[in-house]
Amino acid sequence: MQQVQKQSRDVTQGQYVPVGSADYSAVLTFLYEEAALLDQLRLSEWGERLATDLVYTAPLRHTRLGVDHAKSFVRSVMHFHDDYRSIMGRILRLSGQSAWAEDPPSRTRRLITNVLIRETANSNEFDVTSYQLLTRSRFSDHNVDLISCERRDLIRREADGSFKLARREALLDQSVIGTPNLAVFL
């Protein structure tokens, strides 16, 4: 429970990284490249961008009255709670021939917007909040799944200047996901 609570950090701390600055542009490029890799099913390349201490979660959302809106997310119940090892296992399975839920693979498009970046106490880490709209279609069906969420990331700059995703919490807007499975990465 302590690790889960740590995951839900207050995103109002730290100075904003100015839009248009070199750091902002570099982090934004990292997010855009990540979306492209996932949409193009280049999962192994995406996996190379993950930190080995990765924590990747999506807590369950409950509909609450306005006065209880802050309690909308139940972090003791998750759609998924992965670490680096489990993500790499998912990548291996999805890249093989045993990914029944994703064979044929979903056609996805990830739209990343409203990116806000804050400095942290560690000069090589950034708190990044972004919105994502994921469209997903399967087979020849005319229906398109829409999954929207706020993502709270910790992105770390490595010694070589590259970035790694160290934390992601995907706060889904839907309390009931209208897709038959959630076998894609957010």
Phi and psi in degrees as a GROMACS rama.xvg file:
@    title "Ramachandran Plot"
@    xaxis  label "Phi"
@    yaxis  label "Psi"
@TYPE xy
-62.44  -40.6095  GLN-2
-64.0874  -41.2961  GLN-3
-63.7662  -43.2628  VAL-4
-63.4356  -38.1589  GLN-5
-60.7529  -35.2225  LYS-6
-61.7138  -34.3052  GLN-7
-90.6867  54.1265  SER-8
-65.383  159.011  ARG-9
-77.1256  117.067  ASP-10
-82.8081  4.46338  VAL-11
-91.744  3.19637  THR-12
-93.3399  153.93  GLN-13
87.2138  153.301  GLY-14
-76.0308  143.882  GLN-15
-66.7112  141.907  TYR-16
-81.8444  124.933  VAL-17
-60.8302  135.09  PRO-18
-59.5826  133.449  VAL-19
92.2102  -12.0535  GLY-20
-71.0102  166.089  SER-21
-60.5579  -43.4622  ALA-22
-64.6115  -42.8686  ASP-23
-60.6174  -47.7728  TYR-24
-62.3175  -39.2358  SER-25
-67.1378  -42.9806  ALA-26
-67.4338  -41.861  VAL-27
-61.0918  -42.6304  LEU-28
-61.4847  -41.3527  THR-29
-57.6977  -45.7187  PHE-30
-65.1719  -41.9458  LEU-31
-66.4438  -42.3046  TYR-32
-64.476  -39.1201  GLU-33
-59.5763  -46.7189  GLU-34
-60.2507  -43.0227  ALA-35
-64.2348  -43.4368  ALA-36
-59.5884  -43.6597  LEU-37
-67.8977  -43.2011  LEU-38
-65.2195  -30.2655  ASP-39
-91.2784  6.68521  GLN-40
59.1941  32.3069  LEU-41
-93.3008  63.9541  ARG-42
-66.8895  -37.5239  LEU-43
-63.086  -41.1413  SER-44
-65.7832  -38.7675  GLU-45
-62.8012  -41.8458  TRP-46
-59.0787  -30.1825  GLY-47
-67.7677  -16.2041  GLU-48
-94.572  7.9311  ARG-49
-101.121  136.294  LEU-50
-74.1555  148.544  ALA-51
-70.3833  -14.1443  THR-52
-101.71  23.2366  ASP-53
-55.8838  138.842  LEU-54
-126.652  124.576  VAL-55
-132.213  108.225  TYR-56
-131.769  160.293  THR-57
-143.193  97.9099  ALA-58
-71.7124  156.985  PRO-59
-74.3566  139.177  LEU-60
-103.88  135.614  ARG-61
-114.964  143.243  HIS-62
-77.2056  125.984  THR-63
-126.321  156.807  ARG-64
-66.2654  161.784  LEU-65
-52.108  -40.9726  GLY-66
-68.8713  -20.9786  VAL-67
-107.975  16.3982  ASP-68
-55.7005  -35.6116  HIS-69
-63.2766  -18.3851  ALA-70
-98.884  21.6956  LYS-71
-65.7734  -28.554  SER-72
-104.567  131.574  PHE-73
-105.008  104.803  VAL-74
-85.3892  0.828824  ARG-75
-89.3329  -9.21619  SER-76
-127.737  130.417  VAL-77
-129.136  147.66  MET-78
-67.1755  -38.3582  HIS-79
-156.816  151.4  PHE-80
-141.721  94.6084  HIS-81
-111.252  160.345  ASP-82
-124.979  -176.108  ASP-83
-56.4946  -45.9371  TYR-84
-63.7596  -44.4034  ARG-85
-69.8142  -34.9995  SER-86
-63.9814  -44.1629  ILE-87
-63.8814  -34.1721  MET-88
-64.4185  -41.2441  GLY-89
-64.3066  -41.2786  ARG-90
-61.8745  -44.9081  ILE-91
-61.0326  -44.6734  LEU-92
-65.4189  -44.8699  ARG-93
-67.6895  -25.1451  LEU-94
-84.8933  -12.0209  SER-95
-97.0013  -154.49  GLY-96
-109.307  12.6933  GLN-97
-113.486  18.5097  SER-98
-93.1778  72.3778  ALA-99
-60.3361  -36.5454  TRP-100
-69.1318  -18.5865  ALA-101
-127.727  38.1178  GLU-102
-133.861  104.415  ASP-103
-72.1639  157.163  PRO-104
-68.6548  151.882  PRO-105
-64.4902  148.444  SER-106
-96.9963  119.899  ARG-107
-124.87  156.958  THR-108
-141.693  123.198  ARG-109
-105.623  120.652  ARG-110
-106.991  120.08  LEU-111
-108.473  126.044  ILE-112
-140.913  179.128  THR-113
48.5523  46.2129  ASN-114
-79.3028  120.755  VAL-115
-120.284  132.662  LEU-116
-123.086  132.589  ILE-117
-122.879  147.426  ARG-118
-71.613  156.845  GLU-119
-122.563  179.784  THR-120
-64.6314  -23.8852  ALA-121
-97.1957  122.301  ASN-122
-65.0995  -16.1719  SER-123
-99.2565  9.00221  ASN-124
-126.94  145.946  GLU-125
-129.275  136.366  PHE-126
-85.4916  122.288  ASP-127
-124.538  125.242  VAL-128
-111.136  131.693  THR-129
-144.518  159.755  SER-130
-104.489  143.956  TYR-131
-130.9  134.502  GLN-132
-115.512  118.995  LEU-133
-108.077  121.7  LEU-134
-101.416  141.761  THR-135
-142.836  126.752  ARG-136
-128.206  153.412  SER-137
-135.331  150.286  ARG-138
52.902  -138.506  PHE-139
-107.704  17.4542  SER-140
-68.8359  139.195  ASP-141
-80.5553  -13.0706  HIS-142
-74.8188  143.265  ASN-143
-122.879  128.283  VAL-144
-81.1456  138.496  ASP-145
-118.055  124.253  LEU-146
-126.068  117.956  ILE-147
-116.238  148.145  SER-148
-159.756  161.801  CYS-149
-99.8898  132.717  GLU-150
-110.49  132.219  ARG-151
-114.333  109.809  ARG-152
-114.453  154.519  ASP-153
-116.49  116.492  LEU-154
-114.12  128.486  ILE-155
-110.793  132.883  ARG-156
-87.4513  125.918  ARG-157
-82.1689  169.321  GLU-158
-59.1795  -31.2772  ALA-159
-84.167  2.42792  ASP-160
93.8086  -11.608  GLY-161
-76.167  167.637  SER-162
-112.822  152.338  PHE-163
-131.811  141.633  LYS-164
-82.2831  117.374  LEU-165
-102.947  -29.0529  ALA-166
-145.859  144.129  ARG-167
-145.986  128.505  ARG-168
-119.754  117.108  GLU-169
-98.3044  112.692  ALA-170
-97.541  95.0617  LEU-171
-66.857  141.21  LEU-172
-75.6721  -29.0562  ASP-173
-85.4887  140.147  GLN-174
-86.2937  -25.6742  SER-175
-123.086  117.792  VAL-176
-80.3829  124.952  ILE-177
-87.8456  26.9561  GLY-178
-114.836  143.952  THR-179
-65.2168  -24.0785  PRO-180
-154.586  161.168  ASN-181
-118.271  67.1443  LEU-182
-96.7888  8.19652  ALA-183
-106.482  159.091  VAL-184
-88.1731  141.248  PHE-185
